Amino acid sequence: MSRVKEYLDTPFPEGLVLLIGSTGSGKSTLGNLLVDPPKPETAAPDSGVTEQSQYFTTAETAKLETQFVQKVRVKNSPNSIIIDTPGLNETDSTKDLRHMTDVIKQLAKQKYLLGCLFVTKWDAKVDRQYEETMKYYGKLLPDIFEAVNVVLVMTNYAMDKKSVRTREKRGVDVSKYIVDTNNCIKKCIPAMLFIPNVVLIDSFPAAESIDDEYLACLERRNDILNCLRTYLIVLEDFVPFN
């Protein structure tokens, strides 16, 4: 339990974090985990699944995934803000423009940007929607991506022992998914000068074993926080924020 307490007590770095990815990639669930990670005592008695606080609207709490820009302050860290963006290039380009305008307005209100989390399911194939989403942000914020701290967060990566054994038995090459996604990001956002750090995570873990998936989830959350601490940029130094 000491390691659990250590991870839960780890302070969130001050600044803004932007979640970017396709609809259904797990951005909102990841956002809820970052804002307020579930505690061991919140495990639902019948399902053994942690009850996650719903700060961001997710597919589990609404009929549709994120359809608007959501902004939430991190619990116990009022100067830390996470913005969850909608997926783009789906049905209505007018909505895309409105969403991007809203993202710019939200960014313009903040002083510091900790980084961007590019979110995708770990085993999802890179599709046209994901590519267009990356291209859209790359064109909108080219100067930012020359300097910003980027983390590729690959969700739905079950970390319980059974799932690990199953992947090994099937000979699943996780590195191939990572390489394919990084190649897509590099192609769509040429302004990016560095390969993103990669974190594989299950943002909604089972809580049956503190020493198994739940603890692994907290460890990966802590990995993301450590990545975000490495660099901070001042938004007012970048177009269109000056």
Backbone torsions as a table, in degrees:
resi	resn	phi	psi	omega
1	MET	NA	-23.8	-178.5
2	SER	-63.1	-37.4	178.8
3	ARG	-68.8	-38.0	176.8
4	VAL	-60.6	-47.8	179.7
5	LYS	-61.6	-39.7	179.1
6	GLU	-59.9	-45.6	-179.6
7	TYR	-68.2	-41.1	-179.0
8	LEU	-67.7	-28.7	-178.5
9	ASP	-88.6	-4.4	-179.5
10	THR	-64.4	121.8	-177.4
11	PRO	-68.7	144.4	176.5
12	PHE	-80.6	132.5	179.9
13	PRO	-63.5	147.0	-177.9
14	GLU	-79.4	133.7	179.9
15	GLY	141.9	-170.9	-175.7
16	LEU	-106.1	140.1	175.3
17	VAL	-123.8	133.3	-178.7
18	LEU	-110.0	124.9	176.1
19	LEU	-96.2	124.5	-176.8
20	ILE	-129.4	135.5	177.8
21	GLY	167.5	174.3	-178.9
22	SER	-72.2	160.8	173.3
23	THR	-60.2	134.7	178.3
24	GLY	84.6	7.7	-177.7
25	SER	-82.7	-11.6	-179.9
26	GLY	101.2	17.7	-178.9
27	LYS	-61.0	-48.6	-174.4
28	SER	-67.0	-40.3	177.9
29	THR	-64.9	-40.6	175.6
30	LEU	-63.0	-42.4	178.4
31	GLY	-58.4	-42.7	178.2
32	ASN	-63.3	-38.8	178.2
33	LEU	-64.4	-40.9	-179.2
34	LEU	-69.7	-40.5	-177.6
35	VAL	-65.8	-45.4	-173.4
36	ASP	-156.6	88.7	-177.1
37	PRO	-62.0	143.7	-179.4
38	PRO	-65.4	146.9	179.6
39	LYS	-96.8	155.4	-178.9
40	PRO	-55.4	-36.2	-176.5
41	GLU	-73.4	-6.7	-179.6
42	THR	-91.7	7.3	179.7
43	ALA	-63.4	129.9	177.4
44	ALA	-67.0	127.4	-171.9
45	PRO	-62.3	-30.9	-175.8
46	ASP	-89.1	-30.6	-173.4
47	SER	-103.5	-20.3	-177.0
48	GLY	70.1	18.9	-179.1
49	VAL	-110.1	136.6	-180.0
50	THR	-63.7	140.6	175.8
51	GLU	-89.9	110.2	-174.1
52	GLN	-92.7	134.2	176.9
53	SER	-62.6	136.8	-175.0
54	GLN	-100.8	81.8	175.4
55	TYR	-82.7	-41.1	175.0
56	PHE	-102.0	141.6	176.4
57	THR	-69.9	128.0	-179.9
58	THR	-119.4	174.4	178.2
59	ALA	-62.5	-24.2	179.8
60	GLU	-77.9	-20.0	-175.7
61	THR	-113.6	1.5	-179.9
62	ALA	-151.0	159.2	179.8
63	LYS	-70.3	-29.5	-179.8
64	LEU	-119.5	153.9	175.3
65	GLU	-74.5	-174.3	-175.9
66	THR	-51.9	120.8	179.1
67	GLN	-118.9	10.4	179.2
68	PHE	-156.2	164.6	-179.9
69	VAL	-75.7	124.1	-179.9
70	GLN	-112.6	137.7	179.7
71	LYS	-126.7	128.7	-178.4
72	VAL	-136.1	136.9	173.8
73	ARG	-84.0	140.2	-178.8
74	VAL	-69.5	136.0	179.9
75	LYS	-60.4	133.3	179.5
76	ASN	67.3	13.2	176.3
77	SER	-146.5	76.8	-171.7
78	PRO	-62.1	-19.2	179.0
79	ASN	-93.3	8.3	177.7
80	SER	-111.5	125.7	-175.3
81	ILE	-129.1	138.9	175.6
82	ILE	-116.7	130.2	176.7
83	ILE	-110.9	123.5	178.5
84	ASP	-101.5	120.5	-175.0
85	THR	-100.4	151.5	176.9
86	PRO	-74.0	157.3	170.3
87	GLY	-67.8	151.3	-175.3
88	LEU	-116.0	169.0	173.5
89	ASN	58.0	47.4	-179.1
90	GLU	-107.6	-58.6	-177.7
91	THR	-135.5	-38.4	-169.1
92	ASP	-129.5	108.9	-179.7
93	SER	-65.4	-26.3	177.4
94	THR	-63.5	-41.0	177.6
95	LYS	-66.0	-38.6	178.4
96	ASP	-57.5	-46.1	-179.4
97	LEU	-63.4	-41.8	179.3
98	ARG	-64.5	-41.0	178.7
99	HIS	-63.2	-44.2	-178.0
100	MET	-67.3	-35.8	175.6
101	THR	-62.1	-40.8	179.1
102	ASP	-65.7	-39.7	177.7
103	VAL	-60.5	-45.4	179.1
104	ILE	-60.3	-43.1	179.8
105	LYS	-62.6	-41.6	179.9
106	GLN	-66.5	-41.8	179.0
107	LEU	-64.4	-37.2	-177.8
108	ALA	-65.7	-20.7	180.0
109	LYS	-82.9	-12.6	-175.2
110	GLN	-103.4	156.9	-179.5
111	LYS	-96.6	-42.7	-174.6
112	TYR	-119.3	143.0	174.4
113	LEU	-116.5	117.3	178.3
114	LEU	-74.0	-39.7	-179.0
115	GLY	165.4	177.5	177.3
116	CYS	-115.9	134.6	174.3
117	LEU	-104.7	112.6	174.3
118	PHE	-85.3	116.0	-171.4
119	VAL	-110.0	132.3	175.0
120	THR	-153.7	152.9	173.9
121	LYS	-67.9	139.9	-169.2
122	TRP	-60.2	-34.1	-176.3
123	ASP	-105.2	14.3	-179.8
124	ALA	-78.9	139.5	175.0
125	LYS	-75.8	143.3	177.4
126	VAL	-68.7	113.7	-177.3
127	ASP	-111.0	-179.6	-176.2
128	ARG	-63.4	-38.6	-178.6
129	GLN	-62.9	-43.0	179.7
130	TYR	-64.5	-43.7	179.6
131	GLU	-61.0	-44.6	-178.9
132	GLU	-65.7	-36.6	177.0
133	THR	-62.1	-45.6	179.3
134	MET	-64.0	-43.2	179.8
135	LYS	-62.4	-41.2	-178.3
136	TYR	-59.2	-49.6	-179.2
137	TYR	-69.1	-34.9	178.2
138	GLY	-62.1	-37.3	178.4
139	LYS	-77.1	-33.4	-177.1
140	LEU	-72.7	-39.4	-173.2
141	LEU	-128.6	53.9	-176.1
142	PRO	-61.9	-39.7	-179.2
143	ASP	-66.3	-37.2	179.7
144	ILE	-62.0	-44.2	-174.3
145	PHE	-73.6	-8.9	172.0
146	GLU	-75.2	-20.5	-173.4
147	ALA	-125.8	-22.3	-169.5
148	VAL	-69.4	150.4	174.9
149	ASN	-81.2	117.8	-177.2
150	VAL	-114.6	134.6	176.0
151	VAL	-124.2	127.7	174.0
152	LEU	-88.0	112.2	-179.1
153	VAL	-106.2	117.1	-177.7
154	MET	-104.8	113.1	-170.2
155	THR	-93.3	178.0	179.8
156	ASN	61.1	24.2	-179.7
157	TYR	-93.5	90.8	-177.3
158	ALA	-61.4	133.1	-174.0
159	MET	-117.3	11.3	174.6
160	ASP	-72.0	160.0	-174.1
161	LYS	-60.4	-37.8	-179.4
162	LYS	-63.2	-43.9	-179.8
163	SER	-66.5	-39.0	178.0
164	VAL	-61.9	-45.0	179.0
165	ARG	-64.0	-38.3	-179.9
166	THR	-63.3	-44.3	178.5
167	ARG	-62.8	-41.0	179.3
168	GLU	-65.5	-41.1	-179.0
169	LYS	-64.9	-36.5	-179.0
170	ARG	-85.6	-3.4	179.2
171	GLY	66.3	35.4	-179.0
172	VAL	-68.9	125.7	179.6
173	ASP	-96.0	91.2	-177.7
174	VAL	-63.7	-33.7	-177.5
175	SER	-61.6	-30.6	179.1
176	LYS	-64.2	-41.2	178.1
177	TYR	-64.3	-38.6	179.5
178	ILE	-65.1	-46.2	-179.4
179	VAL	-62.8	-45.2	-179.2
180	ASP	-60.7	-42.6	-179.3
181	THR	-68.8	-41.8	178.0
182	ASN	-64.0	-37.3	177.3
183	ASN	-63.7	-38.4	177.3
184	CYS	-64.0	-45.3	-179.8
185	ILE	-61.8	-43.7	-179.8
186	LYS	-62.1	-40.1	179.8
187	LYS	-69.8	-39.9	-174.1
188	CYS	-83.1	-26.2	-179.1
189	ILE	-127.2	75.7	-176.7
190	PRO	-62.7	-19.2	-179.6
191	ALA	-68.8	-20.8	-179.9
192	MET	-68.4	127.6	-175.7
193	LEU	-97.6	-12.9	-174.9
194	PHE	-128.1	152.2	173.5
195	ILE	-77.2	130.6	-177.0
196	PRO	-63.7	149.1	166.0
197	ASN	-65.1	150.1	-177.1
198	VAL	-120.3	132.2	174.7
199	VAL	-129.5	123.1	175.2
200	LEU	-96.7	130.3	-171.9
201	ILE	-153.0	150.9	166.5
202	ASP	-108.0	107.8	-172.7
203	SER	-75.7	-8.1	-177.4
204	PHE	-133.8	70.6	-170.2
205	PRO	-79.6	159.7	169.4
206	ALA	-73.1	150.8	-177.9
207	ALA	-113.3	21.1	-176.8
208	GLU	-67.2	-32.6	-177.6
209	SER	-131.3	115.1	179.6
210	ILE	-62.4	-28.5	-177.1
211	ASP	-89.7	2.0	-174.5
212	ASP	-113.7	-115.1	-170.4
213	GLU	-68.3	-37.3	-178.2
214	TYR	-62.4	-47.3	179.2
215	LEU	-64.8	-39.4	178.1
216	ALA	-62.1	-37.3	178.2
217	CYS	-63.5	-44.7	179.1
218	LEU	-64.5	-36.5	177.8
219	GLU	-62.8	-43.7	-179.3
220	ARG	-69.2	-35.6	174.6
221	ARG	-60.7	-42.7	178.9
222	ASN	-64.5	-35.5	176.0
223	ASP	-60.0	-42.1	179.1
224	ILE	-62.9	-44.6	179.6
225	LEU	-61.6	-40.3	178.8
226	ASN	-64.6	-38.2	176.2
227	CYS	-63.0	-40.7	-178.0
228	LEU	-69.2	-23.6	-178.6
229	ARG	-77.3	-12.7	-170.4
230	THR	-74.0	-23.0	-175.4
231	TYR	-157.1	144.5	-178.9
232	LEU	-135.5	132.6	176.8
233	ILE	-116.9	150.4	178.4
234	VAL	-92.3	116.7	-172.6
235	LEU	-63.4	-33.5	-176.2
236	GLU	-68.4	-9.9	177.1
237	ASP	-82.2	-5.5	-172.7
238	PHE	-119.2	145.6	170.5
239	VAL	-73.5	136.0	8.4
240	PRO	-100.8	36.7	-173.8
241	PHE	-101.0	-3.3	-178.0
242	ASN	-99.1	NA	NA
